[in-house]
Amino acid sequence: MNSIEESPLARKLSAFAVLSEDELAVLAQLHQRRKTFAAGCDLVHQGEPRQAAYILASGWACSYKIQPEGSRQIVDFQIPGDFLGLRSVLLRTSDHSIEPVVEIEAAEVMAGDLLSALADTPRLAAAILWAASRDEAMVVEHLVGLGRRDADARMAHFLLELGARLAFVGLGSKEGYACPLTQYHLADALGLTAVHVNRVLRQLRERELVTFQRGYVKFGDIDRLMVLADFDPAYLDQTGPLLK
């Protein structure tokens, strides 16, 4: 049971509920069908019917939509402990595609198994609902960023949010975190060009707020960066369990 307790998903759900041994056992069952997926090869395609979701165990992925003229909007990035395609299972059709950013390991969860687990363990179901609500809150913040924040604040907020998410599952700290994203990923997520992304990162580095080089984000002055981004982490709801 120790291994599942230490898994990224269990660590994340523990922010909402202290999971019992029975609930952890159900969570372990959901992790059994593990598969490896190569970087750049979609595991969920926009518009296809879905009979399975995935739990990301290692690596990073991105959710995106392709516009009619061919441009890509990245909706969000997934890190270990996140569900992939959960909404697609519940709505029966995927409204977006999911692509591994690097090689990932993910547990395939068939729709019937997921629904049975949620029916049998209502506290676990509530915790997963909490996780889905938290994801929705992040999408709202991203919409605000695209619509109302200037490029510097948008980038700062995005890097701070990623840092908070990664720290929560043991993959980052207030000092920084490993990050496999390219400037093209950032451009497609933040509504900027790759050239603009490069300029913004250089400006943040020159102000000694944050650096993003050689696959690592390093915070220089996290307090000033939070002020620039107007970053309030309350929407991430990581302060402790409501169900005990």
N, C-alpha and C positions, 0 to 999 in steps of 0.2 A: 504493500500500500504506500510505502514511502515514496516510490518513484512517481506515482500519480499525484501525490500531495505536492511534490516539488515541480510538477509540470507547469509550464507557463499559463495554461488555461485555468488550472486549479488556483494558482497564485492570484490570477486576475479575479476569478469569481469569489475568492475569499474576502475581497473588499465589500461584498454585499452580504455573504452568508458564511457562517462557520459550517463547513460541510461535514456531515456525519460519515462514519465508515461505510454505511450502506450507499450513501450518495457518491462517495469517492469510488466505490466499487462500480457503480453505474457509469461514472465518468471514465473509469479505466476501460470498460467494455467499449465505449465509444471511440477509444484510441486504438483499437486492435487492428484495424485494416489500414496499416501504414503503407504509403507509397512515396516514391521519389519522382519529382518532376523537374525537367531541365529548365534552365533560365530561357525566357523568351518564347516558350511553348505554352499557349493558352490551355488551362485546364477547365475553364468555363467559357462558353462562347455566348455572346449577346444574342438573344432571341431563341435559344434552344430550350426545350423542356428539360427540367432537371429532376432527377430522382435521388440525388445525393448532395450533401454538403461536405465540407472538409474542415478539419481542425488543424491549423498551421502549427507544426511542432518545431520546425527550425527553418531559418531563411526568411526572406522578405518577398511579398507579392504586391501587386497593385491592381485596383479595380478601375476600369476605364470604359468610356463610351466613344465610339467612332462617329463623327458627324458626317452628314451627307457629302460634304466636299472633301472628306478624307482626313480632317484634322482629328487629333485625339485629345480628349479631356480626361485626365486622371482624377477620379473622384476621391480616392483615398489609398493609402498604403496599409498593408496588413503586416503585422509582426507576429512572432511566436505567441500563441495563446489566443489569437483571433480566429473567428469562424470565417470561412470562405464560402460564399454562395448560400448562406442560411436563408436570406430573403427569397432567393430563387426557388428553393425547395417549398417554402410556405406559399409562394405566389404561383408556383408550378412552372413559370417561365423566367429565364434569366433576362433582366433588363440591362445587364452590363457584362463585360468580359473580365476575366481575371487572368493575369499573366505573372508568372514568377519573375522577380527581378534578378534573383540568383537561384541556383539549384535549391529546391526546398524539399522538406519531408512533411507530408500532411497525412492525417488519418481520414480516410473516407468514411462518411457516416450516411448510411442509406436512410431515405425519408421515413420508412416504416420504423426502423430502429430508433431514430430520433424521436418520433412522435410517441412511441411506446415508453421511452425513457422519460420523456416529459410528463406523460400521464401517470407513471408509477412513482415519480419523485417530484412532487409539487414544489418543494423548496429548491431543488436544482433547477426546475423549470423557471421559477421566479428569478434565480440568479442569472440564468441565460437571458431572460427578458431584460434584466438590468443591464447586461452587457450589450444587448442590441440597442437599448435606449441610450446608453453611453455612446455607442457608435453614431447614433442619430444626432446626438448633441455635438459631436465632432464635425459632422457634415454641416450642421447649422453654422458652426464657427468658420468652416471653410467658405461657406457662402458669404458670410459677412466679410471675410478677408478679401474675396474676389471683388465684392461690390463696393467696399468702403475703406479698406486699408491701403495706404500707399505701398509701393514695392518693398521698401525697407522694413516697414512694420509687418507686412505680409510674410516676408521671409523669416523675420525674427520670431513671429508667432508660430510659424510652422516648425522651425527647428526646436523651439521650446516645448511644443506639444509632443513632438517625437521623443525628446529627451525624457519628458515626464512619463510617457507610455512605456518606454524601454526600461527606465529605472524601476518601474513598478513590477516588472517581470524579471528583474535581476540582470538586465542587459545594458544598463547605463547608470550614470551618476550625475551629480551636479557639476562634475568636471567635464563630462562629455560622453560620447558613445561612438561606436563603429557604425558607419552608415554607407551602404553600397550604392546609393543613388547617384546617378549622373546629373549633370546640369540639364540634360534633356528631360529627365524625369521631373526635375524641379520646375522646368518651364511648362510642361504639360499639366502639372498639378496646380501651379500658381497663376496661370494665365499670363505668362511672360514669355519673351523669346529667350533662347539660350544665351544670346549676347547680353541681354538685360540681366539675366541671372548672374552671369559672370561679373558684371559691373556692381550689382548689389552686394554680392559676397565680398568683393574687393573693398567696397566702402565699409562694410561691417568689420572686416579685418583691420582696415586702417584705423578705425575708431576703437580698436582693441576690445570689441564686444564679443566676437565669436569668429572662429576660423573653421573652414571646411576644406581640408586638404588631405590628399592621399587616403581617402575613405574614412576619415575620422572628423567628427564635429567636436571642437574643443571650445568650451565657454571661457571667455576672457573676463567679462564682468556681467554675470548673470542678472544681477539686480538692475543694472542700467538697461540690459537687453529686455527685461520684463517691462520696464517703464516704456521703452520705445514701442514695444508690441502691444502695450496695454493688456498684458497677459494675466488673466485670472484663472488659475487651474481648477476652480470650483466645479466647472462643468464635467471634469474628468472623474469626480466623485471617488477619490482614492483615500478617504480619511478613516475608513474602518467599517466593519460589517453592521448592517441594520438587523439582520437575522442571526441570532446566536443559539 
